[in-house]
Amino acid sequence: MRAVDILKSYGAQLPKNGVRLHVTNTLDDPFIAEAAVFPDLAALAKSHKQANKIKADTPVTVVIGNPPYHERAQGLGGWVEAGTTNADEKRPLDRFRKEGNGRVEYVLKNLYIYFWAWATWKVFDAHPQDRHGVVSFITTSGYLKGPGFKGMRRYLRETCSEGWIINVTPEGMQPDVPTRVFPGVQQPLAIAIFVRRADTDTDTPAKIHYTKVTGKREQKYDQLDALTLDGDGWQSARTGWEAPFLPAAESAWDDYPALGDLFCWVTPGITPGRTWIYAPHPSVLQDRWNSLVSAEPQEKPKLFKETHGCTVESTKESLPNAPSHGKPIGKEDGACPPPKRIAYRSFDRQWIIPDHRVIDRARRDLWSAESVGGQVYITEQHSQAITSGPAITFSTLIPDKHHFKGSEGGRILPLRHPDGSPNVAPGMLSQLEETLGLTVTAHDLAAYTAGITANPAFTKQFAEELVTPGVRVPLTADPELWSAVCDIGRQVVWAATYGEAFSSHLDGRPKGKIAFDPKDPRRPKNLSSIGSDLPGKITYVPAEDGEGQIKVGQGVFGPVTERMWNYDVSGMNVIGKWFSYRKADPGGKKTSPLDDIHLGSWPKEWITEFNELLTSLRRVTDLEDAQSEILEKVIAGPILTFGELKSKGVKFPQENKDRKPRYDLDSTATQDGMF
């Protein structure tokens, strides 16, 4: 009505059959019987009928817009999601699926993806004799790189002739408000333009161009205004059928094997479903447990924080190496199982109630593998770009899902399978031995990976490449460089795991003890008492000689370098995050009233743990210069590429079954040369 009013105000003559602006739900079934829609609203029914005729029968050349964003939108996708019984058309959403990828395709259940599926169907597929056209949307940018969108990316590369991607939020999740194109939108956004020409060759992947706009909102608008499709500033995206719509590396990055190629079994960490089962001190968990089991029956579901797959009535099998139980948690009246230490965040060891009844997804395989001798868990932020700090972190304790940086998930790559065999691509170790002329174990490969990637210099060196999530490892073919990197990596992992991994008394790395000698001036100490109350804030006091101090409430710790104070893992400040869980008003997400139960004073154990944290950070930061120097030498020297290793018989994972944990020493992978 508004459009008609504007036209009339200019004296325009309206078309005989109207302006073809129709009120409709885009995702509604266009093949549905008309009588069933708006039976008492003649104008809307007429508009809907006209819209359905266009949606079903009229070729459309251009679809452009800003579709709505709504996660977990299953059931809201109309016929795009569910299909139709009134025509032979298949569900448009199915074109975005990839066989064997269903486990991660839950991300397709989002309204904006339903609109992508509808628009591409309408312009490119619905009318076989008229398949040329343009689809252009501004939406959240998850489909550019997420593993659940492989099928969607393949479809667009097969169907289209060319595509342009404009990243309007290169800052990532929850960017500063002044940088947001839409102030109220916290998710990263991208503008996409996909074109299909009449002569499109579906056997050749569509060429994808990529650029980004940066700065404050108005600066981004100016850059968008000046942007042309044939102008400067565009980069070529990767060309693989399912590869991210992000720039191809100008370095040799794409030739390096991915971390998940080297260590094949990958899994998320513990996904608790509720936060009260974690705490930085075991006594807190015992108090929370007691509050839950002693509560009135009607109060327990709220205290427990029920989820779809875990309620007070749920029954679950006990976890490996954990106490057994015989009834639902809602009927439990016994004592809390002894809390178990886990890797909560990078460098932060906390405690969990090791009871499967209170954990949504405990990842039993990780629990089975923890007791294997020499176990080390590598954590990688696989689905999001890494912006700063080390590219990977380590623990000998079972990690939480958000272990890497406290948000945005990640994945765990154990060094050993539950059966004790190395979690390394079959043939990898023997090929390294043949090339280097050295004995190479799985621990050597892990140490090398740590030495080369677990440092900020690596992340800075490959900043552009890491925009596409997933760490790759430049493997040197120089035996002297290999040995030097391994030596540094063992020190890094030993310090990061508080002495639990890669210990060696001969090399000055005692088991479970990373403290400096009492006479070493680098040794952090608690210089003054924190007091009886929990501290509310933490501050850094620099010093001219670089050996400053940290104030924790009334307490003082030192020496602490500025580099230690600022040490972060992809934006998560390690010291600040560690303290946030132990201050007077603890930080972190709260899911239950039980989360409000915490300590009233600073326990002596935390003084020791904080000194250990500072010691760990001092040791890893002291190694950074050496890591930076040797990284340059490795990159400049001979490299073992993914293709070369594969051609020589290394069996990198190809299917989901190749990434599963192994419980049988007689398995095929072992027979194929794992040892």
Order of alpha helices (4+ residues) and beta strands (2+ residues): alpha-alpha-beta-alpha-alpha-beta-alpha-beta-beta-beta-alpha-beta-alpha-beta-alpha-alpha-beta-beta-alpha-beta-beta-beta-alpha-alpha-alpha-beta-alpha-beta-beta-beta-beta-alpha-beta-beta-alpha-alpha-alpha-beta-alpha
